[in-house]
Amino acid sequence: MIGLAFVLALALGQAPVAGAASPPATAKSAAPADLAELTRRARAGDVSAYDALALRYLDGPDEDYDLDKALHWLKAGVAAGDPASMVDLGDLYLDGEGVDASAAEAAKLYQAAARKGYARAYDRMGLVYSGAEGVQEDFAQAVRWFRRAAAAGDREGMYDLAKAYQNGRGVAEDKAQAAAWMRKSAEAGFVDALNDLGDFYSDGYGVAVDHGKALALYKAAADQGSATGMANVAVVYHNGEGVPVDYAEALKWYKAAANAGDTDAYYRIGLMYEAGEGVKKNKDAALALYRKTAEDPDADQQEEAQAAVDRLEDELASRAPVT
């Protein structure tokens, strides 16, 4: 039997080696802040370096990840009155990362940052009221915070306000307002807004259908390293949405999305191998890709992939020679 890792490597155009995939060539990655320089500044008492150093430990290269050091510098920032540190430590409490999850503790930190006029804290307070564990949902209150964040120029606040209008949570659904705030967030460079505004143009939600604009937005998201953006570009070429169907281009973008961590892209590549779209038909490769997708924690994705695994296993078993 062909090994899963080997089949996946061949299907994704990688050398079959263990470990995380390299960042896709489509992503433009900013050079990470220099760890030694940030450490020097923080130890010298430069409060502006505390949050940056903490985020370097949390979001920098894998070999530098250090939750304890990140917590140390975030708490130092909070003690020094730095609102960015307050929000980022609040995020850890909200998610339960390295600390016991506590929406109340997160809210306390967000409120402290909000009192300092820190726009990102306004958005986070909106998220707390949107259903954080242990907090009574109050979508009207959440929208008030999102609106305050958006008015202060916070791109995530603009995005969350757009989603509130789109979903009718805390306000009546308003497609025009949803599109307007999603556009503002996208113009500010927020990657989720780039993808969602692309969907708006693709579907004609609050705007006229414009597949060209949708593709440009998806590519802008992909250019920031968004796996979702890469997968969206792939779908455009796979389905011929405003462009000629181009299986080779679709496969290229699906591979980039898979390498960037989009599990659904494995499923889409599997469909292409099963159907022979842009590649030689290979049902063994398709089955391996479906199995990979079935590991996804998302229940709907897992169910769809497992159904494909069962279907293809039955088909291959029925064709196996009887011994």
C-alpha positions as CSV (number, residue, x, y, z in Angstrom):
1,M,0.0,0.0,0.0
2,I,1.3,3.5,-0.8
3,G,2.0,5.5,2.3
4,L,-0.2,8.4,3.1
5,A,2.7,10.8,3.7
6,F,4.2,9.9,0.3
7,V,1.0,10.2,-1.6
8,L,0.2,13.6,0.0
9,A,3.7,14.8,-0.8
10,L,3.4,13.8,-4.4
11,A,-0.1,15.3,-4.7
12,L,0.9,18.6,-3.2
13,G,4.1,18.8,-5.2
14,Q,6.4,18.6,-2.1
15,A,9.3,16.5,-1.3
16,P,8.0,13.7,1.0
17,V,9.5,14.9,4.2
18,A,8.1,15.2,7.7
19,G,7.3,18.4,9.4
20,A,5.3,21.5,8.6
21,A,5.1,22.8,5.1
22,S,7.1,25.8,4.1
23,P,5.1,29.1,3.6
24,P,3.6,29.2,0.1
25,A,5.4,31.3,-2.4
26,T,2.3,33.4,-2.8
27,A,2.6,34.8,0.7
28,K,4.5,38.0,1.4
29,S,5.9,37.6,4.9
30,A,7.2,40.6,6.8
31,A,10.6,40.0,8.4
32,P,10.0,39.1,12.1
33,A,11.1,41.6,14.7
34,D,14.6,40.8,15.8
35,L,14.3,38.9,19.1
36,A,17.6,40.0,20.5
37,E,16.9,43.7,19.8
38,L,13.4,43.5,21.3
39,T,14.8,41.7,24.4
40,R,17.5,44.3,24.8
41,R,14.9,47.1,24.6
42,A,12.5,45.4,26.9
43,R,15.1,44.7,29.5
44,A,16.2,48.4,29.3
45,G,12.7,49.4,30.3
46,D,11.3,50.4,26.9
47,V,7.6,49.8,27.5
48,S,6.8,50.0,23.8
49,A,8.9,46.8,23.4
50,Y,7.0,44.7,25.9
51,D,4.0,43.8,23.8
52,A,6.1,43.4,20.6
53,L,8.4,41.0,22.4
54,A,5.5,39.0,23.8
55,L,4.0,38.7,20.4
56,R,7.3,37.6,19.0
57,Y,7.3,34.7,21.5
58,L,3.7,33.9,20.6
59,D,3.6,34.4,16.8
60,G,7.2,34.3,15.6
61,P,9.2,31.3,14.3
62,D,8.3,28.0,16.0
63,E,11.7,27.6,17.5
64,D,11.2,30.9,19.5
65,Y,7.7,30.1,20.8
66,D,7.7,30.6,24.6
67,L,4.3,31.1,26.3
68,D,5.8,31.7,29.7
69,K,8.1,34.5,28.5
70,A,5.2,36.0,26.5
71,L,3.0,36.1,29.6
72,H,5.9,37.7,31.6
73,W,6.2,40.6,29.2
74,L,2.5,41.0,28.7
75,K,2.0,41.3,32.5
76,A,4.9,43.7,32.7
77,G,3.2,45.8,30.0
78,V,-0.1,45.8,31.9
79,A,1.7,46.9,35.0
80,A,3.3,49.7,33.1
81,G,-0.1,50.8,31.7
82,D,0.4,49.7,28.1
83,P,-3.0,49.2,26.5
84,A,-1.7,46.9,23.7
85,S,-0.4,44.5,26.4
86,M,-3.8,44.7,28.2
87,V,-5.6,43.7,25.0
88,D,-3.2,40.9,24.1
89,L,-3.2,39.5,27.6
90,G,-7.0,39.7,27.6
91,D,-7.0,37.7,24.4
92,L,-5.1,34.9,26.1
93,Y,-7.6,34.9,29.0
94,L,-10.5,34.9,26.5
95,D,-9.0,31.9,24.6
96,G,-7.6,30.1,27.7
97,E,-4.1,30.1,26.2
98,G,-1.6,29.5,28.9
99,V,-4.0,30.7,31.6
100,D,-7.4,29.6,32.9
101,A,-10.0,30.8,30.5
102,S,-11.8,33.8,32.0
103,A,-14.0,36.2,30.0
104,A,-14.4,38.3,33.2
105,E,-10.6,38.7,33.5
106,A,-10.4,39.4,29.7
107,A,-13.1,42.0,30.0
108,K,-11.4,43.7,32.9
109,L,-8.2,44.1,30.8
110,Y,-10.2,45.2,27.7
111,Q,-12.0,47.8,29.8
112,A,-8.8,49.2,31.2
113,A,-7.4,49.6,27.7
114,A,-10.7,51.1,26.5
115,R,-10.4,53.8,29.2
116,K,-7.1,54.7,27.6
117,G,-8.9,55.2,24.3
118,Y,-7.4,52.1,22.7
119,A,-9.6,51.3,19.7
120,R,-8.8,47.6,19.5
121,A,-10.1,47.2,23.1
122,Y,-13.5,48.5,21.9
123,D,-13.8,45.7,19.4
124,R,-12.8,43.1,22.0
125,M,-15.5,44.3,24.4
126,G,-17.9,43.7,21.5
127,L,-16.6,40.2,21.2
128,V,-17.1,39.6,24.9
129,Y,-20.8,40.6,24.6
130,S,-21.2,38.4,21.5
131,G,-21.1,35.2,23.4
132,A,-18.0,34.8,25.4
133,E,-18.3,31.9,27.9
134,G,-19.7,33.1,31.2
135,V,-21.0,36.4,29.9
136,Q,-24.7,37.0,29.1
137,E,-25.1,37.6,25.3
138,D,-26.0,41.1,24.5
139,F,-25.7,41.7,20.8
140,A,-27.1,45.3,21.0
141,Q,-24.3,46.1,23.4
142,A,-21.8,44.3,21.3
143,V,-22.8,46.4,18.3
144,R,-22.3,49.6,20.3
145,W,-18.8,48.6,21.0
146,F,-18.1,47.5,17.4
147,R,-19.5,50.8,16.2
148,R,-17.2,52.7,18.6
149,A,-14.2,50.7,17.4
150,A,-15.1,51.2,13.8
151,A,-15.5,55.0,14.3
152,A,-12.0,55.0,15.9
153,G,-10.6,53.4,12.8
154,D,-10.1,49.9,14.0
155,R,-10.3,47.6,11.1
156,E,-11.4,44.6,13.1
157,G,-14.2,46.7,14.6
158,M,-15.3,47.6,11.0
159,Y,-15.3,43.9,10.1
160,D,-17.3,42.9,13.2
161,L,-19.8,45.7,12.6
162,A,-20.1,44.5,9.0
163,K,-20.8,40.9,10.2
164,A,-23.4,42.2,12.6
165,Y,-25.2,43.9,9.8
166,Q,-24.8,40.8,7.6
167,N,-26.2,38.4,10.2
168,G,-28.7,40.7,11.8
169,R,-27.2,40.4,15.3
170,G,-27.8,43.4,17.4
171,V,-29.1,45.3,14.4
172,A,-31.5,44.6,11.6
173,E,-29.9,42.9,8.6
174,D,-28.7,45.6,6.2
175,K,-26.8,44.4,3.1
176,A,-25.7,47.9,2.1
177,Q,-24.3,48.7,5.5
178,A,-22.6,45.3,5.7
179,A,-21.0,45.9,2.3
180,A,-20.0,49.4,3.2
181,W,-18.2,48.4,6.5
182,M,-16.7,45.3,5.0
183,R,-15.2,47.5,2.2
184,K,-13.8,49.9,4.8
185,S,-12.2,47.0,6.7
186,A,-10.8,45.5,3.5
187,E,-9.4,48.9,2.5
188,A,-7.6,49.0,5.8
189,G,-6.0,45.7,4.9
190,F,-7.8,43.3,7.2
191,V,-7.4,39.9,5.6
192,D,-10.8,38.4,6.7
193,A,-12.5,41.4,5.2
194,L,-10.7,40.9,1.9
195,N,-12.0,37.4,1.7
196,D,-15.5,38.2,2.8
197,L,-15.8,41.2,0.5
198,G,-14.7,39.0,-2.3
199,D,-17.6,36.7,-1.4
200,F,-19.9,39.6,-1.4
201,Y,-18.9,40.5,-5.0
202,S,-19.0,36.8,-6.0
203,D,-22.5,36.4,-4.6
204,G,-23.9,39.9,-5.2
205,Y,-24.5,40.5,-1.5
206,G,-25.0,44.2,-1.0
207,V,-23.1,44.9,-4.2
208,A,-23.4,44.1,-7.9
209,V,-21.9,40.8,-8.9
210,D,-18.3,41.4,-10.1
211,H,-16.1,38.3,-10.4
212,G,-13.1,40.4,-11.4
213,K,-13.3,42.3,-8.1
214,A,-13.9,39.1,-6.2
215,L,-10.7,37.5,-7.7
216,A,-8.6,40.6,-7.0
217,L,-9.7,40.6,-3.3
218,Y,-9.0,36.9,-2.9
219,K,-5.6,37.4,-4.4
220,A,-4.9,40.3,-2.1
221,A,-5.8,38.1,0.9
222,A,-3.6,35.3,-0.5
223,D,-0.8,37.8,-0.9
224,Q,-1.0,38.3,2.9
225,G,-0.6,34.5,3.4
226,S,-4.2,33.7,3.9
227,A,-4.9,30.1,3.2
228,T,-8.6,30.9,2.8
229,G,-7.7,33.5,0.1
230,M,-5.6,31.0,-1.7
231,A,-8.5,28.4,-1.7
232,N,-10.9,31.1,-2.9
233,V,-8.6,31.9,-5.8
234,A,-8.5,28.2,-6.6
235,V,-12.3,27.9,-6.6
236,V,-12.6,30.8,-9.1
237,Y,-10.3,29.0,-11.6
238,H,-11.8,25.6,-10.9
239,N,-15.3,26.8,-11.5
240,G,-14.5,29.4,-14.2
241,E,-16.1,32.3,-12.2
242,G,-15.5,35.2,-14.5
243,V,-12.4,33.5,-16.0
244,P,-12.0,30.5,-18.2
245,V,-11.9,27.2,-16.3
246,D,-8.2,26.5,-15.7
247,Y,-7.5,23.3,-13.8
248,A,-3.8,23.8,-13.7
249,E,-4.2,27.2,-12.1
250,A,-6.8,25.9,-9.7
251,L,-4.6,23.0,-8.6
252,K,-1.6,25.4,-8.1
253,W,-3.7,27.5,-5.7
254,Y,-5.3,24.5,-3.9
255,K,-1.8,23.2,-3.3
256,A,-0.7,26.6,-1.9
257,A,-3.8,26.6,0.4
258,A,-3.2,23.1,1.6
259,N,0.4,23.9,2.4
260,A,-0.7,27.0,4.3
261,G,-3.0,24.9,6.4
262,D,-6.4,24.9,4.7
263,T,-7.6,21.3,5.3
264,D,-10.5,21.6,2.9
265,A,-8.0,22.2,0.1
266,Y,-6.9,18.6,0.5
267,Y,-10.4,17.5,-0.2
268,R,-10.6,19.7,-3.3
269,I,-7.4,18.3,-4.6
270,G,-8.7,14.9,-4.0
271,L,-11.7,15.6,-6.1
272,M,-9.4,16.7,-8.9
273,Y,-7.3,13.5,-8.7
274,E,-10.5,11.4,-8.6
275,A,-11.9,13.1,-11.7
276,G,-8.6,13.6,-13.5
277,E,-9.0,17.4,-13.7
278,G,-5.7,18.9,-14.7
279,V,-3.9,15.8,-13.4
280,K,-3.7,12.1,-14.3
281,K,-6.6,10.3,-12.6
282,N,-5.3,8.7,-9.4
283,K,-7.9,7.3,-7.0
284,D,-5.2,6.2,-4.5
285,A,-4.0,9.8,-4.2
286,A,-7.6,11.0,-4.0
287,L,-8.4,8.5,-1.2
288,A,-5.3,9.6,0.8
289,L,-6.3,13.3,0.4
290,Y,-9.8,12.5,1.6
291,R,-8.4,10.7,4.6
292,K,-6.3,13.7,5.4
293,T,-9.3,16.0,5.3
294,A,-11.3,13.6,7.5
295,E,-8.9,14.5,10.3
296,D,-10.2,18.1,10.3
297,P,-11.8,19.0,13.7
298,D,-14.7,20.7,11.9
299,A,-17.6,18.3,12.1
300,D,-19.2,19.2,8.7
301,Q,-15.8,19.0,6.9
302,Q,-15.1,15.7,8.6
303,E,-18.4,14.3,7.6
304,E,-18.1,15.3,4.0
305,A,-14.6,13.9,3.8
306,Q,-15.4,10.6,5.5
307,A,-18.3,10.1,3.2
308,A,-15.8,10.4,0.3
309,V,-13.4,8.0,2.0
310,D,-16.2,5.4,2.5
311,R,-17.4,5.8,-1.1
312,L,-14.0,5.4,-2.7
313,E,-12.9,2.6,-0.4
314,D,-16.0,0.6,-1.4
315,E,-15.4,1.4,-5.1
316,L,-11.7,0.3,-4.9
317,A,-12.6,-2.8,-2.9
318,S,-15.2,-3.9,-5.4
319,R,-12.5,-3.6,-8.2
320,A,-9.8,-5.5,-6.3
321,P,-9.0,-8.9,-7.8
322,V,-10.4,-11.9,-5.9
323,T,-7.6,-14.1,-4.5
